[in-house]
């Protein structure tokens, strides 16, 4: 509760769990890298110097979001850590779908 009497939801309180926020950011990076990999597989064919940096973010995002998400679950609030874990796992499932579908 604040001085004015307003109650803030615990979801917004990321100052107490920066590792959870890091997990969510890295999960978003992993998901964006998955979208880049899907684009490379289906429609565009850029030069290698454009292709490589985007694909290097895939393992960074996935491994970073999953590892920091697990650590972020150890402290409260756990919302952003759970979001990061969900994004990291969604990226893994999406990568599996892209691999199976497009080889």
C-alpha positions as a Markdown table, in Angstrom:
| # | Residue | x | y | z |
|---|---|---|---|---|
| 1 | Unk | 0.0 | 0.0 | 0.0 |
| 2 | Unk | 1.3 | 3.4 | -0.9 |
| 3 | Unk | 1.1 | 6.7 | 1.0 |
| 4 | Unk | -2.0 | 7.6 | -1.0 |
| 5 | Unk | -3.7 | 4.4 | 0.0 |
| 6 | Unk | -3.5 | 2.7 | -3.4 |
| 7 | Unk | -2.6 | -1.0 | -3.6 |
| 8 | Unk | -0.1 | -2.0 | -6.3 |
| 9 | Unk | -0.3 | -5.5 | -7.7 |
| 10 | Unk | 2.8 | -7.6 | -6.9 |
| 11 | Unk | 3.3 | -8.2 | -10.7 |
| 12 | Unk | 4.7 | -4.7 | -11.1 |
| 13 | Unk | 7.2 | -5.0 | -8.3 |
| 14 | Unk | 10.2 | -6.1 | -10.3 |
| 15 | Unk | 12.7 | -4.3 | -8.2 |
| 16 | Unk | 12.7 | -7.2 | -5.7 |
| 17 | Unk | 13.3 | -9.8 | -8.4 |
| 18 | Unk | 15.6 | -8.6 | -11.2 |
| 19 | Unk | 16.5 | -12.1 | -12.1 |
| 20 | Unk | 12.9 | -12.8 | -13.0 |
| 21 | Unk | 12.8 | -9.8 | -15.2 |
| 22 | Unk | 16.0 | -10.9 | -16.8 |
| 23 | Unk | 14.4 | -14.3 | -17.5 |
| 24 | Unk | 11.5 | -12.6 | -19.2 |
| 25 | Unk | 13.7 | -10.4 | -21.3 |
| 26 | Unk | 15.9 | -13.3 | -22.4 |
| 27 | Unk | 12.8 | -15.4 | -23.2 |
| 28 | Unk | 11.6 | -12.6 | -25.4 |
| 29 | Unk | 15.0 | -12.5 | -27.2 |
| 30 | Unk | 14.8 | -16.3 | -27.7 |
| 31 | Unk | 11.3 | -16.0 | -29.1 |
| 32 | Unk | 12.5 | -13.2 | -31.5 |
| 33 | Unk | 15.4 | -15.4 | -32.6 |
| 34 | Unk | 13.0 | -18.3 | -33.2 |
| 35 | Unk | 10.9 | -16.0 | -35.4 |
| 36 | Unk | 14.1 | -15.0 | -37.3 |
| 37 | Unk | 15.0 | -18.7 | -37.7 |
| 38 | Unk | 11.5 | -19.4 | -39.1 |
| 39 | Unk | 11.8 | -16.5 | -41.5 |
| 40 | Unk | 15.2 | -17.8 | -42.7 |
| 41 | Unk | 13.7 | -21.3 | -43.2 |
| 42 | Unk | 10.6 | -20.3 | -45.0 |
| 43 | Unk | 11.0 | -17.1 | -47.0 |
| 44 | Unk | 14.2 | -15.1 | -47.0 |
| 45 | Unk | 17.8 | -15.9 | -47.8 |
| 46 | Unk | 20.1 | -13.2 | -46.5 |
| 47 | Unk | 23.9 | -13.2 | -46.6 |
| 48 | Unk | 25.7 | -15.1 | -43.9 |
| 49 | Unk | 26.8 | -12.0 | -42.0 |
| 50 | Unk | 23.1 | -11.2 | -41.5 |
| 51 | Unk | 22.0 | -14.7 | -40.7 |
| 52 | Unk | 24.5 | -15.6 | -38.0 |
| 53 | Unk | 23.9 | -12.9 | -35.4 |
| 54 | Unk | 20.2 | -13.6 | -35.2 |
| 55 | Unk | 20.7 | -17.3 | -34.9 |
| 56 | Unk | 23.3 | -16.8 | -32.2 |
| 57 | Unk | 20.7 | -15.2 | -30.0 |
| 58 | Unk | 18.6 | -18.4 | -30.0 |
| 59 | Unk | 20.7 | -20.4 | -27.5 |
| 60 | Unk | 21.5 | -17.3 | -25.5 |
| 61 | Unk | 17.8 | -16.5 | -25.1 |
| 62 | Unk | 16.7 | -20.1 | -24.4 |
| 63 | Unk | 19.4 | -21.1 | -22.0 |
| 64 | Unk | 19.5 | -17.7 | -20.3 |
| 65 | Unk | 15.7 | -17.5 | -19.8 |
| 66 | Unk | 15.5 | -21.1 | -18.5 |
| 67 | Unk | 18.4 | -20.8 | -16.1 |
| 68 | Unk | 17.6 | -17.4 | -14.8 |
| 69 | Unk | 13.9 | -18.4 | -14.6 |
| 70 | Unk | 14.7 | -21.3 | -12.3 |
| 71 | Unk | 16.8 | -19.0 | -10.1 |
| 72 | Unk | 14.1 | -16.3 | -10.2 |
| 73 | Unk | 11.6 | -18.7 | -8.9 |
| 74 | Unk | 13.5 | -18.8 | -5.6 |
| 75 | Unk | 12.5 | -15.3 | -4.7 |
| 76 | Unk | 9.3 | -13.3 | -4.7 |
| 77 | Unk | 7.5 | -12.1 | -6.8 |
| 78 | Unk | 7.7 | -15.0 | -9.2 |
| 79 | Unk | 5.6 | -13.6 | -12.0 |
| 80 | Unk | 8.4 | -12.5 | -14.3 |
| 81 | Unk | 10.4 | -15.7 | -13.7 |
| 82 | Unk | 7.4 | -17.7 | -14.7 |
| 83 | Unk | 6.9 | -15.6 | -17.8 |
| 84 | Unk | 10.6 | -16.1 | -18.7 |
| 85 | Unk | 10.3 | -19.9 | -18.2 |
| 86 | Unk | 7.1 | -20.0 | -20.3 |
| 87 | Unk | 8.8 | -18.0 | -23.1 |
| 88 | Unk | 11.9 | -20.2 | -23.0 |
| 89 | Unk | 9.8 | -23.4 | -23.1 |
| 90 | Unk | 7.6 | -22.0 | -25.9 |
| 91 | Unk | 10.8 | -21.2 | -27.9 |
| 92 | Unk | 12.0 | -24.8 | -27.5 |
| 93 | Unk | 8.6 | -26.2 | -28.6 |
| 94 | Unk | 8.5 | -23.7 | -31.5 |
| 95 | Unk | 12.1 | -24.7 | -32.5 |
| 96 | Unk | 11.0 | -28.4 | -32.5 |
| 97 | Unk | 8.0 | -27.6 | -34.7 |
| 98 | Unk | 10.1 | -25.6 | -37.1 |
| 99 | Unk | 12.7 | -28.4 | -37.3 |
| 100 | Unk | 10.1 | -31.1 | -37.8 |
| 101 | Unk | 8.0 | -29.2 | -40.2 |
| 102 | Unk | 10.7 | -27.6 | -42.4 |
| 103 | Unk | 13.6 | -29.9 | -41.7 |
